[in-house]
Amino acid sequence: MTEFLKKYDYYKSIVDKILMEVTVDKKPDSLYKPIDYILSWKGKRIRPSLLIFSCESMGGNPEKSFNAAAAIEILHNFTLVHDDIMDNADTRRGRETIHKKWNTDTAILAGDEMIGLAYSLLAKTKSENISEIFQTFTNGIIEVCEGQAFDKEFEVSDNVNLDDYLMMIRKKTSRLLEVCTVIGGYIANTNSENIEVLRMYAENLGTAFQINDDLLDLTADELNFGKKIGGDIRERKKTYLALKANQLVTDKDDLAFLNNLFSIKKNFEINDADINKVKNIYEKFGVIENTRQKISDYTNKANDCLKKLKNSTDINSLVWFSEMLLNRNY
């Protein structure tokens, strides 16, 4: 496992280096300083690392995937910039968001430019499947935007169920991970059957990843998490936990409390005491335990998909990657 962690750290360092060169000598500063600001945050680089691991696992030369990996990280950060504007978020990863540090106009323009920068890096990829790579990348952008639109719709609706939620996160979260594995497979020039297996692996992995994010929002250490715990509850978001609670909570008073708290018709501020009460209710009725099991189930489904790969050189790196995401605490 240490071998894969070393590779992961190495691939992250390569992507970081490419990202730091993206804005070098570019003007105007009013556009590129905010972009450099967000790209220099050195996050987990989950998506680019997944793309590189996918390419390598299918027998491809990982070096050929580095530019595509950096492109996917820029695309991911573009979505964060615009998400933060829509959510009016003050911080991201413990730092000021672009629209707070500068202004909303600057953040919108920086996000727009990041799409162009991502495509520019993607175009440097050498592959006989370059048309498929570009189409996969483009379709990913379309579906991520659709997922965000559904997420915003759900914020103003009291009629959202678990199926709606799963559809939304597959577009908003899983789809970008699918883009990573599929592009990695294309760069390795693997067959269409393997491409579909890689896609299914990422779909299940992305679902586990997002549900885990929902869980961490309530249970993570605030310092490691980089933002205030209970943010989803404060915003009355329809997370996996909130929707599952509708099925598992049987006490009438507790259910009435939750329904009142999460109702879009309410505009009172949710405080720390409310969040602690929600957590206690979730623990009492097994919502948190059920959520952890669901994360494990989807992770296992993802790893089971990998057993269907043909002619792969090593799936162990992808299995390790799944477990790493499952066991993260921030």
Secondary structure, DSSP 8 states (H G I E B T S, - for coil): -HHHHHHHHHHHHHHHHHHHHHTTT-S-HHHHHHHHHHHTT----HHHHHHHHHHHHTT--GGGGHHHHHHHHHHHHHHHHHHHHHHT-SEETTEE-HHHHS-HHHHHHHHHHHHHHHHHHHTT---TTHHHHHHHHHHHHHHHHHHHHHHHHHHT-S---HHHHHHHHIIIIIHHHHHHHHHHHHHTT--HHHHHHHHHHHHHHHHHHHHHHHHHHHHS-HHHHTS-TTHHHHTT---HHHHHHHHH---HHHHHHHHHHH-TT------HHHHHHHHHHHHHTTHHHHHHHHHHHHHHHHHHHHTT-SS-S--HHHHHHHHHHHT---
